[in-house]
Amino acid sequence: MNAGTQRRFEGRVTVVTGAAGALGRACAASLANEGAKLVLFDRDPNGLAETAAICPGSETVVGDVRYAADVKRAAEAARERFGPVESLVAAAGIAGPSKKAIEVEEDEFDLLFDVNVKGSWLAAKYLIPQMRELGRGSVVLFSSAAGLRGSPVLSVYSATKGAVTLLTKSLALNHATENIRVNCVCPGTIESPMVRLSIADAGDATAQSAREDLQKSMHPMQRFGLPSEVVGAVLYLLSDEASFTTGVALPIDGGRLA
Ligand SMILES: NC(=O)c1ccc[n+]([C@@H]2O[C@H](COP(=O)([O-])OP(=O)(O)OC[C@H]3O[C@@H](n4cnc5c(N)ncnc54)[C@H](O)[C@@H]3O)[C@@H](O)[C@H]2O)c1
């Protein structure tokens, strides 16, 4: 079947966190195209409105994934508007300071772990119970290639994504007999504002260009990925086509971890 004509998610209530961002928005747009009933969650109201504009019939919730009350509000909004949630894409995340781990400040460390790890955990904590009620569900968390091996540049970010990788596997084991699958994607460097910010963090134009070249050279395909290249994997893992796949951390990295 042609990917453009598939409707794998017809009527499926799906929450997307980080829906104002590059990857969350790209996932939301494709899910909407395939018939999902979407609740879009992000702390950025303007970006969220832009995503909603390309996802007809979607509900938006402005909130912060670090706070249980906000995530609960999104879970309740989804149930009230559409019924129990069947799918979750947890794409909210932040990149860290480009520092060696021991140079990272305590507040920077706490923020990274709160958003990337606690935020993913809270989304699972408040949405998986609705999947349990339905008797089926599928979750895709966002780890990173840096969540499968260390990073000399984004050291603590890498540690947060390592935690997301193992949170994925633990959740998969927790819910394996409940018809609820949990997987994560591990993108290499994907063209996005997050990546541009991290390159800008390198310093002057020469340092930025050196960092971009270095990052590209870390991928055997010698380029950054595109959001659409991550979306295909996310939607596959979320869909029934992956019905015997759980606990997987899937690299989408141009061969970086090969
Ligand atoms: N872009 C890449 O190269 C890349 C590579 C590997 C992994 N990832 C991961 O993919 C995910 C999406 O990244 P992206 O490139 O789309 O980044 P992005 O910055 O474009 O999007 C991230 C989104 O998360 C939202 N967000 C951040 N903190 C939040 C909070 N506390 N509460 C609610 N929303 C919050 C932001 O507002 C933004 O809309 C992230 O988890 C990121 O770590 C990205």
The ligand as an SDF file (V2000), in Angstrom:
LIG
                    3D

 44 48  0  0  0  0  0  0  0  0999 V2000
   16.8090   16.7110   16.4890 N   0  0  0  0  0  0  0  0  0  0  0  0
   17.7080   15.7670   16.7240 C   0  0  0  0  0  0  0  0  0  0  0  0
   18.7590   15.7050   16.0970 O   0  0  0  0  0  0  0  0  0  0  0  0
   17.4500   14.7370   17.7550 C   0  0  0  0  0  0  0  0  0  0  0  0
   18.3280   13.6530   17.8320 C   0  0  0  0  0  0  0  0  0  0  0  0
   18.0870   12.6700   18.7810 C   0  0  0  0  0  0  0  0  0  0  0  0
   17.0070   12.7850   19.6300 C   0  0  0  0  0  0  0  0  0  0  0  0
   16.1890   13.8650   19.5420 N   0  0  0  0  0  0  0  0  0  0  0  0
   15.0710   13.9420   20.4690 C   0  0  0  0  0  0  0  0  0  0  0  0
   13.8850   14.0970   19.7320 O   0  0  0  0  0  0  0  0  0  0  0  0
   12.9370   14.8200   20.5140 C   0  0  0  0  0  0  0  0  0  0  0  0
   12.3740   15.9640   19.6820 C   0  0  0  0  0  0  0  0  0  0  0  0
   13.4530   16.8050   19.3000 O   0  0  0  0  0  0  0  0  0  0  0  0
   13.2980   17.9720   18.2100 P   0  0  0  0  0  0  0  0  0  0  0  0
   14.4850   17.9190   17.3520 O   0  0  0  0  0  0  0  0  0  0  0  0
   11.9420   17.9510   17.6220 O   0  0  0  0  0  0  0  0  0  0  0  0
   13.4710   19.2330   19.1660 O   0  0  0  0  0  0  0  0  0  0  0  0
   12.6310   20.5870   19.2040 P   0  0  0  0  0  0  0  0  0  0  0  0
   13.3740   21.4950   20.1110 O   0  0  0  0  0  0  0  0  0  0  0  0
   12.3050   21.0530   17.8390 O   0  0  0  0  0  0  0  0  0  0  0  0
   11.2910   20.1090   19.9130 O   0  0  0  0  0  0  0  0  0  0  0  0
   11.2160   19.8080   21.2710 C   0  0  0  0  0  0  0  0  0  0  0  0
    9.8660   20.2630   21.7620 C   0  0  0  0  0  0  0  0  0  0  0  0
    9.7570   19.9130   23.1360 O   0  0  0  0  0  0  0  0  0  0  0  0
    9.1320   20.9920   23.7970 C   0  0  0  0  0  0  0  0  0  0  0  0
    9.5160   20.9900   25.1980 N   0  0  0  0  0  0  0  0  0  0  0  0
   10.7460   21.1520   25.7140 C   0  0  0  0  0  0  0  0  0  0  0  0
   10.6910   21.1270   27.0360 N   0  0  0  0  0  0  0  0  0  0  0  0
    9.3920   20.9380   27.3710 C   0  0  0  0  0  0  0  0  0  0  0  0
    8.7120   20.8350   28.5940 C   0  0  0  0  0  0  0  0  0  0  0  0
    9.3560   20.9410   29.7640 N   0  0  0  0  0  0  0  0  0  0  0  0
    7.3880   20.6170   28.5840 N   0  0  0  0  0  0  0  0  0  0  0  0
    6.7170   20.5320   27.3980 C   0  0  0  0  0  0  0  0  0  0  0  0
    7.3170   20.6480   26.2070 N   0  0  0  0  0  0  0  0  0  0  0  0
    8.6380   20.8430   26.1990 C   0  0  0  0  0  0  0  0  0  0  0  0
    9.6570   22.2400   23.1020 C   0  0  0  0  0  0  0  0  0  0  0  0
    8.8170   23.3590   23.3220 O   0  0  0  0  0  0  0  0  0  0  0  0
    9.6770   21.7810   21.6570 C   0  0  0  0  0  0  0  0  0  0  0  0
    8.4710   22.0840   21.0050 O   0  0  0  0  0  0  0  0  0  0  0  0
   13.6710   15.2670   21.7660 C   0  0  0  0  0  0  0  0  0  0  0  0
   13.3760   14.3980   22.8170 O   0  0  0  0  0  0  0  0  0  0  0  0
   15.1250   15.1460   21.3730 C   0  0  0  0  0  0  0  0  0  0  0  0
   15.9670   14.9300   22.4800 O   0  0  0  0  0  0  0  0  0  0  0  0
   16.3830   14.8540   18.6200 C   0  0  0  0  0  0  0  0  0  0  0  0
  1  2  1  0
  2  3  2  0
  2  4  1  0
  4  5  1  0
  4 44  2  0
  5  6  2  0
  6  7  1  0
  7  8  2  0
  8  9  1  0
  8 44  1  0
  9 10  1  0
  9 42  1  0
 10 11  1  0
 11 12  1  0
 11 40  1  0
 12 13  1  0
 13 14  1  0
 14 15  2  0
 14 16  1  0
 14 17  1  0
 17 18  1  0
 18 19  2  0
 18 20  1  0
 18 21  1  0
 21 22  1  0
 22 23  1  0
 23 24  1  0
 23 38  1  0
 24 25  1  0
 25 26  1  0
 25 36  1  0
 26 27  1  0
 26 35  1  0
 27 28  2  0
 28 29  1  0
 29 30  1  0
 29 35  2  0
 30 31  1  0
 30 32  2  0
 32 33  1  0
 33 34  2  0
 34 35  1  0
 36 37  1  0
 36 38  1  0
 38 39  1  0
 40 41  1  0
 40 42  1  0
 42 43  1  0
M  CHG  2   8   1  16  -1
M  END
$$$$
